[in-house]
Amino acid sequence: MPATHFRRAPWILQLNSVSTPLNADYIPPIKDFIDRLNADGKLKVVTNSLSTQVFGPYEAVFGALTRELRVTFASNDKAVFVMKVIGPLTAT
């Protein structure tokens, strides 16, 4: 697929993310990460008991991840993020 396809087509991605800060008080950092993703108006964020799904245009999803992963890593000693990226999806 030519690189220009990424710029022309409005990609919608699904990102399944599981976040695990490596400390005893792990819920607040996970909730904070999800809240920050929810605050981004370009994304649709769906959370269930197993993962957080993030939907949106390619640039918006990875831009938000870049920004919010940096915040999480800067404010926690260590954290693990496991991601599965599915795309492109058709817009619904």
QUIQUI-V272001 format. One record per residue. NEAR is the number of other ideal C-beta (glycine too) atoms within 8 Angstrom. D_CENTER is the distance of its C-alpha to the mean C-alpha in whole Angstrom. Layout:
near=NEAR d_center=D_CENTER
near=NEAR d_center=D_CENTER
This chain:
near=3 d_center=24
near=4 d_center=25
near=6 d_center=23
near=6 d_center=24
near=8 d_center=22
near=8 d_center=19
near=6 d_center=20
near=5 d_center=22
near=7 d_center=20
near=5 d_center=18
near=10 d_center=15
near=12 d_center=13
near=15 d_center=10
near=11 d_center=9
near=13 d_center=6
near=10 d_center=7
near=11 d_center=6
near=10 d_center=9
near=13 d_center=10
near=10 d_center=14
near=13 d_center=15
near=9 d_center=19
near=9 d_center=21
near=3 d_center=23
near=6 d_center=21
near=10 d_center=18
near=6 d_center=17
near=7 d_center=17
near=15 d_center=14
near=11 d_center=12
near=8 d_center=13
near=9 d_center=13
near=12 d_center=9
near=12 d_center=8
near=8 d_center=11
near=10 d_center=10
near=13 d_center=7
near=8 d_center=10
near=6 d_center=12
near=9 d_center=11
near=4 d_center=13
near=7 d_center=12
near=13 d_center=9
near=6 d_center=10
near=11 d_center=8
near=7 d_center=10
near=7 d_center=11
near=7 d_center=14
near=2 d_center=16
near=4 d_center=14
near=8 d_center=10
near=13 d_center=8
near=12 d_center=7
near=15 d_center=5
near=13 d_center=8
near=11 d_center=10
near=10 d_center=12
near=10 d_center=11
near=6 d_center=11
near=11 d_center=10
near=14 d_center=6
near=8 d_center=7
near=8 d_center=9
near=14 d_center=7
near=10 d_center=5
near=8 d_center=9
near=8 d_center=10
near=11 d_center=8
near=9 d_center=9
near=8 d_center=12
near=10 d_center=13
near=15 d_center=12
near=8 d_center=14
near=6 d_center=17
near=6 d_center=17
near=11 d_center=17
near=5 d_center=20
near=7 d_center=18
near=11 d_center=14
near=8 d_center=13
near=10 d_center=10
near=7 d_center=10
near=8 d_center=8
near=6 d_center=10
near=7 d_center=9
near=8 d_center=12
near=9 d_center=14
near=8 d_center=15
near=10 d_center=16
near=5 d_center=18
near=5 d_center=18
near=2 d_center=19
